[in-house]
Amino acid sequence: MEQTDITSLIPIAMTLIISLTTRNVVVGLFAGVLSGVAMLNGLFTTLDPFETFGVMVKSYISPQLTDSYNAGVIVLLVFIGGFVALMEKSGGGLAFAEKVTLWVKSKFQAQTSAWLGGIIIFFSDLGTPLIVGPVFRPLFDKLKISRQKLAFIIDSTSSPVAILIPFIGWGVYIMGLIQKEFTALNVTDITDWDAFLGAIPYQFYAILAIAIVPLVALKKLDFGPMAKAEAIASKGELHASSDISKEIFTHKNAKASFVWAPLLVMGAVLVFMLAPLGFPFEKVSGSVFRSALSTAYFFAAFTLIILMAMNKVRSLSDGISVYMKGMGNMMQVAIILILAWTLSSVGKELGAAAYIAEQAQNGFPYWLVPAVSFLLAAIISFATGSSWGTFAIMMHLVIPTAIAIDASMFVCIGAVLSGGLFGDHCSPISETTILSSTGAGCDQFEHFKTQLPYALLNGGIALVSFLIAGIFDNPLIFILALIAQVTLVVTLAKLTPENMFNKSKLVAGNQLG
């Protein structure tokens, strides 16, 4: 049944409305799928919820679980979940970060060290704040750097770093969404891997969010509420929240090798399995790549379990228990993916992609698609506090539109990812906002208030960049975005009252001297 009229958009509209109303993407996706199934099977007239639900499970959700590609993605996510849980509960992250702090003597070194720590511990976007934050918090207090600044740094190096890496949970999840749309639209000349890598230079917001930290730290270019927070902290006053030490796993025998040794094993396994096939210079099939990644994550986890047992941090049985629990923690991610895949299949049967394509071809300019996608993704992510849920909704809309009017696929995918991340950074209810303030030990609203101007600055630059990329489609546009960032940050820092006041005092002091 294919109906290329506006009613084919009812499921996606239902998903959007309920996701925004309940601030829960799972509920929204479920409602969208259920309404679509009812439309396809004429069940709106019968008003039989039992039959509708039964048809949805039997004919729409179950096939998603038996699809070999989908199953491979879910299996890989489960292995990643187990490994990440072990990393977070091994104490290795704290031991590794503490090694770094031994050489830190200045404010600039402290801020860049925290920034590097967030980049190095890339495997867990939600774990990074709770690993890096508690280690650097005493150092920031000692050097009279605000805890708001620490929260800003770890928030700028958790999700923004994770979203650029294809072989962790973020990349696997995103590629799963992309491939589903490619399959529905019979796209065979490009793979999900190619699309993800091609979109990296166009992830303007992530690139800007990472880049702004060393820029601000090097030149002391704080502006807005952050400048005020830094001025207060320089006097030894702190906006602190309750201590979170009880939430962080520590052990006297934990080693920095708990971080680098498993990652080394992971890399070695990938090289052993993929290098003979010519990777990364030659393409390998998605199923082979996912099986290699699953194997690499398993042996990395096995290595970490053994290391913890040898150092008497956790027994073998305890390590296995943590690993299994981490696997179970991926259940919500799997649910979102399955519902998103199902919504895509339902939408295809209803003719949603065909309708979107038809409307887009009636005069919507191709160069405007990335900027509009960025804004819509930002709004949804801000309202729901979920970037992952936003990706699940927006990929279903944007990829068919990009194909229909020949807009750049890489730029459009980058716009969805950037918009979701931007909205998440601006949202006071997002997980990363909450965990970053928790890890830094500062008030949640203080973190939201001090980070917002930086997020809005980067978001504004990203929006203009997507307008330019929509026309010129050049992967080097991010360099222009970085130049714009440096120019605007320097200008805003000069205009900030706290900085102007400090400079006037310096000038007056020099004159008196």
Summary of the structure (lengths in Angstrom):
residues: 513
radius of gyration: 23.9
end to end distance: 84.5
largest distance: 88.4
contacts: 1929
relative contact order: 0.15
helix: 77%
strand: 0%
